[in-house]
Amino acid sequence: MPLIDKLVVCGVGLIGGSFALALRNKKKVGRVVGIGRSKESLERAQALGVIDEIAPDWASALDGADFVLLAMPVGQTDAVMEAMAPHLQAPTIVTDAGSTKRDVITSAYHRLDAHLSRVVPAHPIAGTEKSGVQAASARLFRGKRTVVTPLPENDPAAVERVRKAWQACGASVVDMVPQDHDRVFAAVSHLPHLLAFGLVHELAGRANAELLFSHAASGFRDFTRIAASHPEMWRDICLANRQALVGELDQYLGELALIRSLLLSGNGSRLEQLFEEASQARTKWGEELMKNVTSQPMAGTEQAVNPAAR
């Protein structure tokens, strides 16, 4: 028996498409319906077997739906929830895959206030620099985390259903307070993307950009890989979480100012010490990451006692 009889995916791209494929792979979903802005991308998703049908509107999409995943860019959340609201049926569970949570929750309270018991915000910590349904994979979430940020109004059974759906995709699930979520991911996700976009943009604007890029090798490739990510999605994320992100950017600017002063003064010993401390921290994190990946069960649930430490 499937976990979800009728799944509606709004935004059938990398994340939404991978969610549908992972559930199909585990035989946890009956029928998958896609809805979104682009008819072309929806037709591609149907041709690839990611979705069974395309909904022309929210009324038909939500008719008999028991689970909805909102996987479009977070900047569309408020408008999408407003369009859904008149057609949302009482038993339907709504969750999302947004990289920011406070803005999504604000829209939920504003647009879906009559359905809050079954609106469960979430964020799968997975993805690549590629976008679109053609990049979707049933394996995308395996061994990865999904953060769930339950609302006080949530029905525990609805929260558990969302957890089980992500666990069926191969993810482990961790609970987190929305404010903690946005602060944590401003530091470890949103800031790195901002820096990668900024560096590539700055170099691309130079008169000798072609020469620079022709000599760029693996270090540049590794550092800037995420600058190939979906521009609209990351615009929305950065704007939605701009308060926390500006705070992280200010801290990073302070670190850059320190490094600049060490270079200007020729303080090699202090510069090496800084590099050594960073190297040790990065090595330790990498080792812990690999240990967790190899030892972690595919379908576990844990509570984040101190999410800022992750």
C-alpha positions in Angstrom: 0.0 0.0 0.0 1.5 3.4 -1.0 2.3 6.0 1.6 0.7 8.6 -0.7 -2.2 7.9 -3.0 -2.2 11.2 -5.0 0.9 13.4 -4.8 0.9 16.9 -6.2 4.2 18.5 -7.0 4.3 22.2 -7.6 7.6 23.0 -9.4 8.7 19.7 -11.0 12.4 20.5 -11.1 15.5 19.0 -9.5 14.0 18.7 -6.0 10.4 18.1 -6.8 11.2 15.7 -9.6 13.7 13.8 -7.4 11.1 13.5 -4.6 8.6 12.0 -7.0 11.1 9.6 -8.5 12.4 8.5 -5.1 8.8 7.7 -3.9 8.1 5.9 -7.2 11.3 3.9 -6.8 10.1 2.7 -3.3 6.5 2.2 -4.5 5.4 4.7 -1.9 3.2 6.8 -4.3 0.2 6.0 -6.4 -0.3 8.9 -8.8 1.8 12.0 -9.3 0.4 15.2 -10.6 2.5 18.1 -11.7 1.6 21.8 -11.7 3.7 24.9 -12.3 4.4 27.9 -14.5 6.1 26.2 -17.4 4.1 24.0 -19.7 7.3 22.9 -21.4 9.0 21.7 -18.2 5.8 19.9 -17.1 5.5 18.1 -20.5 9.2 17.1 -20.2 8.5 15.7 -16.7 5.6 13.7 -18.0 7.7 12.4 -20.9 10.4 11.3 -18.5 7.9 9.5 -16.4 8.4 11.7 -13.3 4.7 12.7 -13.2 1.6 10.9 -14.5 -0.4 14.0 -15.5 -0.3 17.7 -15.7 -2.9 19.7 -13.8 -4.4 22.7 -15.6 -5.3 24.5 -12.4 -5.2 24.1 -8.6 -8.9 23.0 -8.5 -8.1 19.9 -10.5 -4.7 19.4 -8.9 -6.0 19.3 -5.4 -9.1 17.2 -6.1 -8.6 14.0 -4.1 -4.9 14.9 -3.3 -3.6 13.7 0.0 -0.1 15.2 -0.2 1.3 18.4 -1.8 5.0 19.3 -2.1 5.8 22.9 -2.9 9.2 22.8 -4.7 9.1 26.0 -6.7 11.5 29.0 -5.9 10.6 30.4 -2.4 9.7 33.8 -3.9 6.6 32.2 -5.4 5.4 30.8 -2.1 2.9 33.4 -1.1 1.2 33.6 -4.6 1.1 29.8 -4.8 -0.5 29.4 -1.4 -3.0 32.1 -2.2 -4.0 30.2 -5.4 -4.2 26.9 -3.5 -6.3 28.1 -0.5 -9.8 28.0 -2.0 -9.3 24.5 -3.3 -7.4 22.9 -0.5 -9.3 20.0 1.1 -9.2 19.2 4.8 -7.3 15.9 4.6 -4.5 17.2 2.3 -1.0 17.6 3.8 1.1 20.4 2.5 4.8 20.6 2.8 7.6 22.4 1.0 11.3 22.1 0.1 12.3 25.7 0.6 15.8 26.7 1.7 14.3 29.4 3.9 11.6 28.8 6.5 10.4 32.0 8.2 9.1 33.5 5.0 7.3 30.3 4.0 5.8 30.0 7.5 4.6 33.7 7.3 2.8 32.9 4.0 1.3 29.8 5.5 -0.2 31.7 8.4 -1.4 34.4 6.0 -2.8 32.2 3.2 -3.5 28.8 4.7 -4.6 29.7 8.2 -7.6 27.3 8.1 -5.3 24.4 7.2 -2.3 24.9 9.6 -2.7 21.6 11.3 -1.6 19.9 8.0 0.9 22.5 6.7 4.3 21.1 7.7 7.4 23.2 6.5 10.5 21.2 5.6 13.9 21.6 3.8 15.8 18.7 2.2 19.5 19.3 2.4 20.4 18.0 -1.0 20.9 19.3 -4.5 23.4 20.0 -7.2 24.4 23.0 -9.3 22.2 21.5 -12.1 18.5 22.4 -12.3 15.4 21.2 -14.1 13.6 17.9 -14.1 16.2 16.4 -16.5 18.6 16.6 -13.5 16.2 14.8 -11.1 17.3 11.5 -9.6 15.7 8.9 -7.3 19.0 8.8 -5.4 19.3 12.5 -4.7 18.2 12.4 -1.0 19.8 9.1 0.0 22.1 9.6 3.0 21.1 13.3 3.2 19.2 15.2 5.8 15.8 16.8 5.7 15.0 19.5 8.2 11.4 19.7 9.4 10.3 22.8 11.2 6.9 21.9 12.6 4.3 24.6 13.5 2.7 24.7 17.0 -0.6 24.1 15.2 0.5 21.0 13.4 -1.3 17.7 13.9 1.4 15.2 15.0 0.1 12.7 12.5 0.7 15.1 9.7 4.3 15.8 10.8 4.9 12.1 11.0 3.6 11.6 7.5 6.0 14.2 6.2 8.8 12.6 8.1 7.9 9.2 6.6 7.8 10.6 3.1 11.3 12.0 3.3 12.6 8.8 5.0 11.1 6.8 2.1 13.3 9.0 -0.1 16.4 7.8 1.8 16.8 10.9 4.0 17.3 11.1 7.7 15.0 13.7 9.4 15.9 16.3 12.0 13.6 18.8 13.7 14.7 22.4 14.0 13.2 25.8 15.1 12.6 28.0 12.0 14.8 30.9 13.3 17.6 28.5 14.0 17.2 27.0 10.5 17.5 30.3 8.7 20.6 31.4 10.8 22.4 28.1 10.3 21.8 27.9 6.6 22.7 31.6 6.1 26.2 30.6 7.3 26.7 27.2 5.7 24.7 27.4 2.5 23.5 30.9 1.5 26.8 32.7 2.2 28.9 30.2 0.2 26.6 30.5 -2.8 26.7 34.3 -2.5 30.5 34.3 -2.5 30.7 31.9 -5.5 28.3 34.0 -7.5 30.2 37.2 -6.5 33.6 35.9 -7.4 32.6 34.6 -10.8 30.7 37.7 -11.6 33.6 40.0 -10.7 36.1 38.0 -12.8 33.7 37.7 -15.7 33.5 41.5 -15.8 37.2 42.1 -16.2 38.7 43.0 -19.5 41.0 39.9 -19.4 38.2 37.6 -18.3 38.8 35.1 -21.1 42.5 34.8 -20.2 41.6 34.3 -16.5 39.0 31.6 -17.2 41.4 29.8 -19.6 43.9 29.3 -16.8 41.4 28.4 -14.0 41.8 24.9 -12.8 40.5 22.5 -10.2 40.7 24.9 -7.2 38.6 27.5 -9.1 36.2 24.8 -10.3 35.6 23.4 -6.8 35.1 26.8 -5.2 32.8 28.2 -7.9 30.8 25.0 -8.8 27.7 26.3 -7.0 27.8 29.5 -9.1 26.2 27.5 -11.8 23.1 27.0 -9.7 19.6 28.3 -10.5 19.7 32.1 -10.5 16.1 32.8 -9.7 16.0 30.2 -6.9 19.1 31.7 -5.3 17.9 35.3 -5.8 14.7 34.4 -3.8 16.7 32.5 -1.1 19.1 35.4 -0.6 16.3 38.0 -0.4 14.1 35.9 1.8 16.9 35.4 4.3 18.7 38.7 3.8 18.8 39.7 7.5 20.7 36.6 8.6 22.7 36.6 5.4 23.9 40.2 5.7 25.0 39.4 9.3 27.0 36.4 8.0 28.4 38.5 5.2 29.6 41.2 7.7 31.4 38.6 9.7 33.1 37.2 6.6 34.1 40.7 5.6 35.8 41.0 9.0 37.7 37.8 8.3 38.8 39.1 4.9 39.9 42.4 6.5 42.1 40.4 8.9 43.6 38.4 6.1 44.2 41.6 4.1 46.0 43.1 7.0 48.2 40.0 7.4 49.1 40.2 3.7 49.9 43.9 3.8 52.1 43.5 6.9 53.8 40.3 5.5 52.9 38.4 8.7 53.6 34.9 7.3 53.5 33.1 10.7 50.1 34.4 11.6 48.8 33.8 8.1 50.0 30.2 8.3 48.4 29.8 11.7 45.1 31.0 10.3 45.4 28.6 7.3 46.4 25.7 9.7 43.3 26.3 11.9 41.1 26.4 8.9 42.6 23.3 7.4 42.2 21.4 10.7 38.6 22.5 11.0 37.8 21.5 7.4 39.5 18.1 7.8 37.7 17.4 11.0 34.3 18.3 9.4 35.0 16.1 6.3 35.9 13.1 8.5 32.8 13.6 10.6 30.7 13.9 7.5 32.0 10.7 6.0 31.6 8.9 9.4 27.9 10.0 9.6 27.2 9.0 6.0 28.6 5.5 6.4 27.1 4.9 9.8 23.8 6.6 9.5 20.7 4.5 8.8 18.9 5.6 5.7 15.6 6.2 7.4 16.2 7.7 10.8 14.7 10.5 12.8 16.7 12.6 15.2 16.2 15.7 17.2 18.6 18.7 16.8 19.4 19.6 20.4 21.8 22.3 19.3 21.3 22.9 15.6 23.8 25.8 15.5 26.6 23.2 16.2 25.8 21.3 13.1 
